[in-house]
Amino acid sequence: MSTPKRVLILGAAGRDFHNFNTYYRDNEAYTVVAFTATQIPDIAGRKYPVELAGKLYPAGIPIYEESEAVDVIKREKVDECVFAYSDVTNDYVMHLASSCMAAGADFRLMGCNSTMIKSTKPVIAITAVRTGCGKSQTTRYISKILKDMGKKVVAIRHPMPYGDLAKQACQRFETYADLDKHKCTIEEREEYEPHIDHGFIIYSGVDYEKILREAEKEAEVILWDGGNNDLPFYVSDVHVVIPDPLRPGHELSYYPGQTNFLRADIILINKCDSAKEEDIKSIEANAAKYNPKATVIRANSPVTTENPELVKGKKVLVIEDGPTLTHGSMSFGAGVVAAKNVGVAEIVDPTPYAVASIDATYKKYPNAKGILPAMGYGEQQMSDLSATIDRVDCDAVVIATPIDLERVVKISKPSTRVEYSLQEIGRPDLDDILADFIKKIKK
C-alpha cells in the first residue's frame, strides 16, 4: 500500500469540515494533519473532535491560524493544501496558492462532484456571488411559494458551527427555544430566526450527510440556504444564484461565487430599486456571455421601517447585518437605505465609540466605518456590541439585522426595526418556474 498523502485543509469552520466529512474522513489514501482557520474568531487553537473525525483520527485533528500555514506545511511535511472557504477574490486564492506551493505543497480546489451529497428529495439551492446579495429574503420568498403550493419545505442552512462541534453535528430549529437551547450567536440567529418566524423548520450543523437524512424524514422539498458565496453541499434540481448590481463585476471576480454564477439555472438580480440601470445590464450581459442557459430575473428589495416616527428627523445609529459588512465588504445595507428613506437628520458614525472587539472589527474591515455591524460570535462580543451602542451619541437606533436584536443585546435607546423583502419584476418569475418544477416532480 502506498504512503497516505499528507493534507492540510485551509478553512473557516464550514466548507472545510464538509470537504473532510465527505471526502477525507474514512479515506485511507490521505492523512489530514490539520485544518487552518480564518474569517471566524475563536476557531483556531481547538480540535476537530474525535466524535466527528472518524476511526482514522482517534486524537481528533488540530486547527491552527491560517497565518501558521507555511510553518505547518514544512513541519508536517504536507503534500497537498486544500482551499476550503468562500467569499474571497480570485487574486486572494492565487496568492495563497503561491505561498503554499512555494513551501513545497500542491494546491487543490475541490469541485462539486467530490463534495455534493445526493438527496432522496427534490432540492432547490439558493446561493450568491457575494455575501449580502439578498439570499435571506429570496429564501423566504421561495419557501412561501412552495408552502402556498402545499409542499412541506425544510430548509438546511450552510454551517455556522461556532460552539461545541460534536454537539452541533446535527441541529434542528423550530422555535426560539431551540435557538436558546443551542446557545446561538447573533450570526446564527440572523439566519435561523426568519425561517422560524415564517413557520419553517431549519437544520444546520457540521455533519451534512446526517443532517440531510434527518431533514428528508419530514420534508417534501429540501431548500438549501447557502452561506457567503459558497457552493451548495447537495446536488440541486434547481439552482438559484443571486448577483449584486451594487457590486457589478463581482460575479466574475470572487471565489467561488463565479462558479455559482456559471452553474446557475436561475440568475436573480436583486436590489434593482437601489442600483443603476447600467450596472444591472452589465450583469445581464455577463449572464448572456458566460451562462446563456440560465433564466435571468430582475427583482426589487423594498425596505420598510416598523416605526418611522421614532427616527424621522433624529440623529440615529444604524446597525446592519454583520457578515454583509465584513465578509461581504459592503459599506452600507438596508438600514442606511431605510434611514434615508424616512428622513433621519443624521447617521452617526459609531467608530469613535467602538469597544474592544468591535473596534478590532473596524480595523480589520475599514469599509464598515460609519455604521455598526451586528457582530456577536460569542457572549463577550455581544457585550462589546451592547456597550458600543450605549456609548454612541444618538437619539435613536435603526436595526436592520434579520432578527429581533433586543432579544440578545441590551439597547437602552429608542429603536425601530427594518425589514427587507423580495419583489419580482416581469415574467417569467419564480412562481412560474417553481410551478413547472413541482409538476415535473409529481410525474
N, C-alpha and C positions, 0 to 999 in steps of 0.2 A: 504494500500500500504506500502511495506517495505521501510525503510530509504535508500536513494541512497548511494551506495558505494563511498567513497571519494578517488579520484585518483590523483596521481602526475605522470606526463609524463616526463621522462628523455630523453632529445633530443639534437638536434644540428641544428634546423631550417630546417628540411627536412622530414624525416620519421616520426618524432613526430607529425608534423602538419597533415600529411597524415593519420596516425592512428586515430587522433582525428576526422578529417573530415569524415572518412569512418565508424567509429565505435561508437565514443562517442558523436558527436556533438548534435544529437537530441535524445540521449538515456537517458530516464528519470531514468534508473536504476543506473546511475552514475552521480557524480558531479566531474568534473575535477577542482581541486583547483588551479593548477599551472602547468607550464612547467618549466624545468630547461634547461640550455644551456651550451654547451662546444664546443671545436674544433674551432668554428667560432667566431671571435671577434665582440663585439658591439651588441650582440643579447640580453643578459641579461639586465634587467632594463627596457625593453619595455613590451608591452602587445600584446597578440594575439588579433587582432582587433575585435570590435563588429560586423563589417560587415561580418566577416568570422566565428565568434564564434557561431552564431545562437541564437535562441529565449531563450534558457536556460541560456545564459550568456550576459545579457544586459550591463554589465560593461566591457566586454572582459575578458581575462584571463592573470594574471601576469606571467612574465618569470623571473626566478632567476638564479644566477650562480649555477652550479651543486655542488659546494663546500658547498652551503647552504642546500642541500637536506635533511640531517638529521634534521636540525632545522625546516625545512618546515614540515617534516613528523610529528614531535612532536607538533608543533604549530597548524597545521591544522588538526590534528587527522586523518592522511592519512591511509586508509585501504589497498591501493594497489599502488605499484610503477610499472610503465610500462617502460621497457627499449626500446628506440626507436631511436637509431642511429647506425652507422656502422664503420667498419674497426678498430676493437679493438680485442685484444686477447681473447680467451675463458677464460683465467685466469682473465683478467680485468673484464669481465662481472660478474664472480662469486664473485670477491672481492666486487664489487659494490652491488651485490645482498645481500651479507652477511651484509654490512653496513645498507642497507635498512631494512632487516629482524631483525637485532639487535635493530633497532629503533622502531620496532613494526609493520611494514608493510609487506604485502605479496609482492612477486616479480613476474612480469609477462613478458614473451616474446610472442609477438603476431605472429601467424602463417599466412600462405598465404591465407587460406580460410576466415579469418577475415578481410583482408585488400585489397585484389586484386579486381579490377573492371573488369567486362566483357565488351569487345568491340563488336560492330556490324561488325567490320572489322577484317581481319586476323592480328595477332600481332606477330612480331619477336622481342624477347627480347635479349639484349646484356648486360651481366653483367660480373663481375670478382670475383676473390677470394681476391684481394687486390686492393687498389688504385695504378695506374701506371703500370698495366699489359699490356695495349695496347688496351683498348676499343675504343679509338678515331679512330685509323686507321682501326680497324675492322668494326666499324660502317660505316665509309666512304666507305670501300670496299664492304660491303653488300648493301649499298644504291646504289652504281654504278651497281652491278649485277642486282638488281631489276629494276633499271631505264633502263638498256640495254634490259631487258625483256619486256619493255613497260609499266611498272607499275608506277603509281603515288604514290610516297613514301612521307610520312610526318613523321618526327622524333619528338618524345616527350622526353625531357631531364628531368632526375631526378632533383628535386628542388634545386635552388640556390637563395633563396629569402633574399637578404641582405639589401633591401631598405624598402620602404613603402609596408607592406604586403598586405594591402587592394588593392592598385593599381596594385600589382603584382599577383593578384589572377589568371589571365589567360593572358599570354603574347605570342605574335606571332612575329617571326623574319623571315624576308625575305631579308632584305637589311642591309647594315652597318648603314643606317639612323635609322633603328629600334633599333640597339644597342645603338646609341647615345640618342635616344628618351627615352629609358628606363634606361639611366644612368648606363649601365652595368659595373661591376667591371672587373678587369683583369681575375679573376677566371671564371666569366660568359662568357666573350669573348673567353676564351680558348676553351670552349665547343661549343659555338654557331657559331663563325666565320667559322670554317672548313665546316660546313653544308652549310652556305651561299655561301662560295667560290665555292662549288661544285653544286650549283643550287638547294639546297633543302630547304624546309620550315621547321622550327623547332618551337615547342611550349615548354613553361615551365611556372613555376609559383608556386602557392600554392594549388589551388583547382583542383585536378586532375580528378575529375568527369567532371567538366565544361570544362577543357582542352581537355579531350578525346572527348567529344561530339562536340566541335568545330573542332577538327582535323579530325574527321570522315566525316565532311561535304566536305572535299577536298582530302581525301586520299583513295587509293585502298588498301594500306598496311600501317599499323602503325609500326614504328620502335621504340622500347623502348631503349633509350640510357641511361644506368644505371650510377649512380654516386657512388664513393667509391667502396665498395663491397656489396652494398645494394641489397635486393631482388627487383624484378620488382613490380611495382604498379598495373600492369594489368595482367590478365590471358593471358598467351602466348601460341601460337600454336607451335612455335619453340623457344627454349631457348638455346642461345649460351653463354657459360661461358669460361672465359679466366684465366687460372692459369699462374704463372710466374716461369719459370725454373731458374731465377736468385734468386728466393726466394723459393726453393723447400721445401715442407712440410707445407707451409703456407695455402695450400688448405684444410688442416685438423686442423688448429690451430687458425683460425681467424673467428670472428663473424661479419656478417652472411655469409661470403664467403664460409664457409664449406657447408652451406645449399644450396647455389647456385651450388656448385660442385656436391652435391648429387642429385640435381634436373635436372641437365643439360641434354639436348638432344644431344648437340654437345659440346665437350671439345676441345677448340682450344689452343694449346700450342704455344705461340708466342715467339719471340726473340731467336729462335733456333740457329741463326747465332752468338749469343753472349754467349750462355750458354754451359755448359759442358754436354756431352752425358749422363753421369751417372745421372745428375740432371733431364734431360728430361725423362729418363727411369724411374726414381723414381716417377714422376708424372703419367706416363703411368701405372705404377704398382698400384698406388693408385686409378686411374680411374677404372682399371680392377677389383680391390678388392671391392671398395665402390660404384661404379656406372657402372656396366658392360653393361647396356643397351645403354650407351652414345657412339656416334661415336667420335673417337679421331682423331684430325687433327693436323699435325705439320705445323708451318709457320715461316718464317724469318721476321725480321723487319728491312729492309735495311734503312740506313740513307744517305741522300745526303746533301751536303753543297752548298748553292747557289753561293757564290763567294769565293772559297777556297784560291785564291791568296791573299785575304785580310788578312788571318790569318796564312797561312803557314809560319813557322819559326819565328812567333811572340809570344810575351807574351800576353796571352789572358785571358779575363774574360768569364766564361761560365755561361749563365743564363738558368736554367731549369724550366720546369713546376712546379709550386709551390706545389700543393697537392701531387705530386709524392714523394717529399722530406719530406713533413710534415706528413699528414695522412698516406702516403704510406711507410714512414720510409726508403726510398731508400737513398743511399749516392751518386748516380750519375744517369744520364739519357742519352738520345740520344745526348745531347750536348757534353758530355765528350767523348762518342764513336766517334762522328764526329770529334772533335778536335784532337784526337789521330790518326784517320784515315788520316787526311790531313797533319799531321806532324807539329803541333804547337811546338814552342820551350818550352813553359811553360804555365801551367794553374795556374793563380794567385789566391791565397786564398783571397776572399773578406772580410773574417770575421773581420780583424782589421779595416776595413774601414766602417763597418756597422753603419747605422744611426738609432737611435730611435727604431721604431717598427721592423725594420729588425734585429737589434741587439737582440731584445727580441725574435724574431723567432729563432735565433741561440741558445739562452739559453734554449728555450723550446724544440727545435729539434736539438741537437748537431750533429746528423748524417749528417746534411746538410752542415756542415762546409767544406770549400774548394771550393764550388760552390755557386751560388746565386739563391735561389728560387724566382720566379717571383711573389712575394706577392703583392696583390693590392685589398684588401677588401674594400677600400674607398679612397677618394681623398688624405687624409693625408698619408696613407701607400704608395700610388703611388708616392707621393712627396718624401717620405723616400727612396723608391726604386731608383728613379732618382738620388737623392743626393748620395746614396751609389755607384751607377755606376760611377758617375762623380768623386768620390774620389779615386776609385781603380787605382793603378799604373799599367797600362797595355797599350799595343799598339792597341788592337782591342777587339771586343766583339763577342762572338758566342751566338746567340739567338736560343734556342731550345724549345721555347714555341710554341703552335699550332697557335699563332696569329701574326699579324704584330704589335709587341710590340711598335714600334716607333709611332704608331697612338695615343697612350695614355701616353707614357713615353718618356721624352726627353733623347736622347743618343747622346752625342757630339763626341764620338769616332767612328772610322770606325767600321762597323758591318756587319755581314752576318747571314742569317737565315739558320736553319737546318730543314729539313723535314724528316719524317719517314713514311713508308708505310707498307703494308702487302703483303707478297709473300708466297703463299701456297706451300707446299712440298708434292708431291704424290697425290694419289686418294684413296677414294673419296674426293672431295673437295667441297667448299661451292657452286660453280656453279652447281654441280651435285645435291646436297641436296636441294638447293632452287628451281631448275628447277622441281624436283619432287613435292615439296611443292606447287608451282604455279599450276601445273597440277591438284593436288588434290582439290585446292580451286575453280578451274574452273568448277568442276563437280557438 
